[in-house]
Amino acid sequence: MKARGNTFVVDTTNSPYAKLRPVPIENVHLEDSFWAPRISMIREKTIPSQHEIIEETGRLFNFRRASGKERGGFRGLYFNDSDVYKWVEAAAFSLAAGRNDDLHRLTRQTILEIISAQDDDGYLNTYFTFDNKKKRWTNLRDMHELYCAGHLIQAAIAYYRATGEHELIDAACRFADHIDETFRLGKRDGTPGHPEIEMALVELYRLTGKRRYLELSKFFLDNRGKGLIGGSPYHIDHKPFRELDEIVGHAVRSVYLNCGAADLYMEIGDERLLEALFHLWRSMTERKMYITGGIGSRYVGESFGEDYELPNVTAYAETCAAIANVMWNWRMLLITGEARFADVMELALYNGVLAGISIDGEEYFYVNPLADRGTHRRQRWFKCACCPPNIARLLASIPGCFYSISSEGIWLHLYAQGKVSIDVNGVSVKLTQWTRYPWDGDVKIMVQPETESSFSMFLRIPGWSRKPKVLVNDQPIDQPLSAGSYLEIRRLWKHGDIIQLVLPMSIERIVCNSRVMENQDRVALRRGPLIYCVEQVDNPDFDVWNLILPLDSKMEAKWEPSLLNGVVIISGEAYAADDEIDGQLYRVETSSSVKMRRVKFTAIPYFAWANREPGPMTVWIRSLMLPHQAT
Amino acid sequence: MKARGNTFVVDTTNSPYAKLRPVPIENVHLEDSFWAPRISMIREKTIPSQHEIIEETGRLFNFRRASGKERGGFRGLYFNDSDVYKWVEAAAFSLAAGRNDDLHRLTRQTILEIISAQDDDGYLNTYFTFDNKKKRWTNLRDMHELYCAGHLIQAAIAYYRATGEHELIDAACRFADHIDETFRLGKRDGTPGHPEIEMALVELYRLTGKRRYLELSKFFLDNRGKGLIGGSPYHIDHKPFRELDEIVGHAVRSVYLNCGAADLYMEIGDERLLEALFHLWRSMTERKMYITGGIGSRYVGESFGEDYELPNVTAYAETCAAIANVMWNWRMLLITGEARFADVMELALYNGVLAGISIDGEEYFYVNPLADRGTHRRQRWFKCACCPPNIARLLASIPGCFYSISSEGIWLHLYAQGKVSIDVNGVSVKLTQWTRYPWDGDVKIMVQPETESSFSMFLRIPGWSRKPKVLVNDQPIDQPLSAGSYLEIRRLWKHGDIIQLVLPMSIERIVCNSRVMENQDRVALRRGPLIYCVEQVDNPDFDVWNLILPLDSKMEAKWEPSLLNGVVIISGEAYAADDEIDGQLYRVETSSSVKMRRVKFTAIPYFAWANREPGPMTVWIRSLMLPHQAT
């Protein structure tokens, strides 16, 4: 096993079918005003406050109860162990990125409680103890045993990598061995109703080198589509994985499964897996994904809907599903090095995921509508509390998603002011980024190899960028540049070489495929990686649902340092339609039904909505067709 | 009990708190080209074809099985008896309106099978026989026993009124007595999870004069909101009925309950019941009803959504819910004589309900979207087949909803060519209507009292009408006329007096309250009582979802005798927007993103959609703001 200090999000260091290799969280030092304070907030505020709730709600009690230290009935939902594991994983990533002795102690203590609940045979799930012990493994579809096990394994891996302490990873391995013995020796057939363990087992294989974990992961994946868990699309059990071509079912389950399949592909290289993943990705991104990167539009079954079924007010778009979207695209990026995956990862991260947590780091959305009347507010916790610790672990891990390495050189996926040390074919290279990204698209990168060295720098040119420019040591590069790709700059890099990346952030009006009826005759505003929304509190003079943007609307972006911890707002001129049909649902239109007046409006990043006074909000803004558009 | 030939839909003849009294189906002779052929179709085609399916699917087998004539397990869903009862009720109304000896024989035979399944103690439900007998009345919330009983009672009443044959009503009374004994003597508490029996019991009281049935109905209504069936809004058990102010829950259950409460009010006059009904009606019509009169917008729980939650593509709008809407508004109209209830009844009947059955009378919609891509098609039957026999019984009963009587005179609610005989304070009055309604709003009515008589004619002036005119014997009446009211013409009527009602049917653009985001910047087309839609098959040159109607669009209505059994179409000039973002979900808008071209379009009545080649359809059409609207 590897030594402490290599906290990878996904360790593809030795994965034969991955193009990219990881840079550990420890090597990445973010010093920007966007991510650095958020990651500190997660460590200093979110994670400690979540521990209090995990204790309050009986989740830790359940472990003490299982170990015999406390008495009483099991508390909460049967899969609540997973929240504790995600919390540990969040703490581990946080500790990898920055020291906090109190948090370290708290995590250790929590881990000891977890471990003490493990059975002698390695089994570990606090629900299936005492009376419920006989029900172990009897309902893989509904009872989330393998799901909880997967989260335990992921937490253990992250904590071991971050601290080098081995108690939890030992326990996780014992449990994984127990599962392997339970299933692999022909004693039981099955596959989990809620995927998660597939990716965990591949990562455990990567950490330990034990092939049985990889094989067990493949066993669970190969068992899908056989009807072992009922054969429903909801459980993604209606077809063998390799035959999937449409993304369906419970969004988190579906995309966690894709993560597992991608992890498996990176180790075993089955091209049918990759083909299915490509089909599923196109199905999602071309027909079933919100402009925020949110997925799973349906309340019914927390699921993907039909193609183009993307309602705004009644969007489900679970925070966990946007998180899963980041996780999946990160893996697709590692496999391929293709920028389209980084684009979706960035989109989901800055918009769909970030909206899931309040600016103060202690309240959460489970459901993320794209339009609202002001009644949808973040909560401190949920009975089914999958989202809060999930967003904590994802955001804590983000430093690990900025850079990758390949045999050719260094890959830059995300931009933020800060430093990183990366080993390129034996040469240590230090990179320093200066940028105000995501508020500004100018990025200056100083390259400092310990010795002059020839390698490539792969710079992500985001799909959203228009007319990007790149200079090396003040000279425009002599290469074609295209948005939505990685620009490879191969040269002999000298200490202090400077790359300048200029990604002009214009305010863009995004239109939607007309098959999404709700978005016809509407535009969304995008600037850089951020999707904007109009919120009532910034626009007191009209109902934001009645804002109408003409095509020639003059708009400008402005940095507001004191607003929402500092955001770039978009303001501009538009119209407000004042309808007069209050109290009536339907009315005959007359030429005076709608009165429009000129107004000034302000839009904020979508991730920041619902942090102030409640009121209407919408991402998709009505647009005004101009007569010259008619021919 | 009353003699044969008084087949009332709701018999308010002696109801102390009803303003209007009924005219039996037997007295109403429709001779028009809209309803008369439909009602014949129901009798000659729909009802016989449904009997075949009811037999095929084991619904009649279940009765034979329960009576010991056949062996085997119960077939289908546990509430399938109700479909047989609704079928009998449909047949009864059909036989009241027109003779069909084959259907009469078939109905008699079916009734004998029903009766033979009755237990000695009066209990009658084929699911709760043999092994399930011990479960009787143990789960009122889910098992629909009282719901099925209600449908049996309604069928029995209709059949007795239509034929004078007493076997089924005797059986129904025995069952009702059994229920009364089961619940009323303090043996059991409870209320049905699916309301229905409330209105049935009140009608049984009206037929038999036995007050115990009325009291039993009130017992069930008064037991709501006590948590006896779980206390959920879904079951409308979250509050006592008299405290309800928002319409919620499963739409059919909710509105059937309102029907029961309205029936109860008409007998016992509890003003708190009526107040609650008014609140619920406003909640529905002002915030939760589709423009088609369809209700229950949500798939989840087949339920009413939040205020203004009225999606188009994913509308649920169950056919049974639109039927319930007609039933409820009919009762509200009987209570009050207020035209607003007749307006909603007419709207739901001609649009939301009629769309539920194919033009050929043998296929049905369960779910009624207001926009579609061509995949939603009517089916011959459903596993849960509540809608097909429900639409049959409603349409078969429609002749009974054209007229009412009050102490002042005769009320005309609906218009169609035909004749009726009505007794007004002892004087027999014959009315003859000549009209092409709903295709044309000119209605000529000849009044023929057997002797000159002074009474009022209450003519419904539909809420949709603009500049209506009324003439009596070619003289314009000297009274103010207003749409959405009943015009009372009181005079000494002579044999052959002619009333001319002129309701100009212009094509109207209807706009929706802007709180329904999906309908912003859209219009629906209405002409007379009919809501229109654009369907792809009539508009081959552009996608109907991309049709854009400018405010000054020239439109005209035209009778098309050979289309869809004869409909008035709307055609006009508009634009089609050809978007170029096929394959992409989101794209940056440019001035060339949308190209508009002038097109001619055709719209058809919504009820007639999905009877031809499948393709996109929408009720709400994009509209184009004109620059002069901006100030």
HADDOCK unambig.tbl for C-alpha pairs under 7 A between the chains (distance, minus, plus):
assign (segid A and resid 286 and name CA) (segid B and resid 583 and name CA) 6.41 0.50 0.50
assign (segid A and resid 286 and name CA) (segid B and resid 584 and name CA) 5.58 0.50 0.50
assign (segid A and resid 286 and name CA) (segid B and resid 585 and name CA) 5.08 0.50 0.50
assign (segid A and resid 287 and name CA) (segid B and resid 585 and name CA) 6.12 0.50 0.50
assign (segid A and resid 300 and name CA) (segid B and resid 300 and name CA) 6.41 0.50 0.50
assign (segid A and resid 508 and name CA) (segid B and resid 588 and name CA) 6.49 0.50 0.50
assign (segid A and resid 509 and name CA) (segid B and resid 588 and name CA) 5.73 0.50 0.50
assign (segid A and resid 509 and name CA) (segid B and resid 589 and name CA) 5.42 0.50 0.50
assign (segid A and resid 510 and name CA) (segid B and resid 586 and name CA) 6.42 0.50 0.50
assign (segid A and resid 510 and name CA) (segid B and resid 587 and name CA) 5.40 0.50 0.50
assign (segid A and resid 510 and name CA) (segid B and resid 588 and name CA) 4.39 0.50 0.50
assign (segid A and resid 510 and name CA) (segid B and resid 589 and name CA) 5.36 0.50 0.50
assign (segid A and resid 511 and name CA) (segid B and resid 586 and name CA) 5.71 0.50 0.50
assign (segid A and resid 511 and name CA) (segid B and resid 587 and name CA) 5.40 0.50 0.50
assign (segid A and resid 511 and name CA) (segid B and resid 588 and name CA) 6.04 0.50 0.50
assign (segid A and resid 511 and name CA) (segid B and resid 589 and name CA) 5.56 0.50 0.50
assign (segid A and resid 512 and name CA) (segid B and resid 585 and name CA) 5.70 0.50 0.50
assign (segid A and resid 512 and name CA) (segid B and resid 586 and name CA) 4.55 0.50 0.50
assign (segid A and resid 512 and name CA) (segid B and resid 587 and name CA) 6.41 0.50 0.50
assign (segid A and resid 513 and name CA) (segid B and resid 581 and name CA) 5.86 0.50 0.50
assign (segid A and resid 513 and name CA) (segid B and resid 582 and name CA) 6.91 0.50 0.50
assign (segid A and resid 513 and name CA) (segid B and resid 584 and name CA) 6.57 0.50 0.50
assign (segid A and resid 513 and name CA) (segid B and resid 585 and name CA) 4.94 0.50 0.50
assign (segid A and resid 513 and name CA) (segid B and resid 586 and name CA) 6.08 0.50 0.50
assign (segid A and resid 518 and name CA) (segid B and resid 518 and name CA) 5.29 0.50 0.50
assign (segid A and resid 581 and name CA) (segid B and resid 513 and name CA) 5.89 0.50 0.50
assign (segid A and resid 582 and name CA) (segid B and resid 513 and name CA) 6.90 0.50 0.50
assign (segid A and resid 583 and name CA) (segid B and resid 286 and name CA) 6.42 0.50 0.50
assign (segid A and resid 584 and name CA) (segid B and resid 286 and name CA) 5.57 0.50 0.50
assign (segid A and resid 584 and name CA) (segid B and resid 513 and name CA) 6.56 0.50 0.50
assign (segid A and resid 585 and name CA) (segid B and resid 286 and name CA) 5.09 0.50 0.50
assign (segid A and resid 585 and name CA) (segid B and resid 287 and name CA) 6.11 0.50 0.50
assign (segid A and resid 585 and name CA) (segid B and resid 512 and name CA) 5.69 0.50 0.50
assign (segid A and resid 585 and name CA) (segid B and resid 513 and name CA) 4.94 0.50 0.50
assign (segid A and resid 586 and name CA) (segid B and resid 510 and name CA) 6.43 0.50 0.50
assign (segid A and resid 586 and name CA) (segid B and resid 511 and name CA) 5.71 0.50 0.50
assign (segid A and resid 586 and name CA) (segid B and resid 512 and name CA) 4.55 0.50 0.50
assign (segid A and resid 586 and name CA) (segid B and resid 513 and name CA) 6.09 0.50 0.50
assign (segid A and resid 587 and name CA) (segid B and resid 510 and name CA) 5.40 0.50 0.50
assign (segid A and resid 587 and name CA) (segid B and resid 511 and name CA) 5.41 0.50 0.50
assign (segid A and resid 587 and name CA) (segid B and resid 512 and name CA) 6.41 0.50 0.50
assign (segid A and resid 588 and name CA) (segid B and resid 508 and name CA) 6.49 0.50 0.50
assign (segid A and resid 588 and name CA) (segid B and resid 509 and name CA) 5.72 0.50 0.50
assign (segid A and resid 588 and name CA) (segid B and resid 510 and name CA) 4.39 0.50 0.50
assign (segid A and resid 588 and name CA) (segid B and resid 511 and name CA) 6.04 0.50 0.50
assign (segid A and resid 589 and name CA) (segid B and resid 509 and name CA) 5.42 0.50 0.50
assign (segid A and resid 589 and name CA) (segid B and resid 510 and name CA) 5.37 0.50 0.50
assign (segid A and resid 589 and name CA) (segid B and resid 511 and name CA) 5.56 0.50 0.50
assign (segid A and resid 595 and name CA) (segid B and resid 629 and name CA) 6.27 0.50 0.50
assign (segid A and resid 595 and name CA) (segid B and resid 630 and name CA) 6.78 0.50 0.50
assign (segid A and resid 596 and name CA) (segid B and resid 629 and name CA) 6.31 0.50 0.50
assign (segid A and resid 596 and name CA) (segid B and resid 630 and name CA) 4.76 0.50 0.50
assign (segid A and resid 596 and name CA) (segid B and resid 631 and name CA) 5.91 0.50 0.50
assign (segid A and resid 597 and name CA) (segid B and resid 630 and name CA) 6.19 0.50 0.50
assign (segid A and resid 597 and name CA) (segid B and resid 631 and name CA) 5.35 0.50 0.50
assign (segid A and resid 625 and name CA) (segid B and resid 624 and name CA) 7.00 0.50 0.50
assign (segid A and resid 629 and name CA) (segid B and resid 595 and name CA) 6.31 0.50 0.50
assign (segid A and resid 629 and name CA) (segid B and resid 596 and name CA) 6.33 0.50 0.50
assign (segid A and resid 630 and name CA) (segid B and resid 595 and name CA) 6.80 0.50 0.50
assign (segid A and resid 630 and name CA) (segid B and resid 596 and name CA) 4.80 0.50 0.50
assign (segid A and resid 630 and name CA) (segid B and resid 597 and name CA) 6.20 0.50 0.50
assign (segid A and resid 631 and name CA) (segid B and resid 596 and name CA) 5.98 0.50 0.50
assign (segid A and resid 631 and name CA) (segid B and resid 597 and name CA) 5.44 0.50 0.50
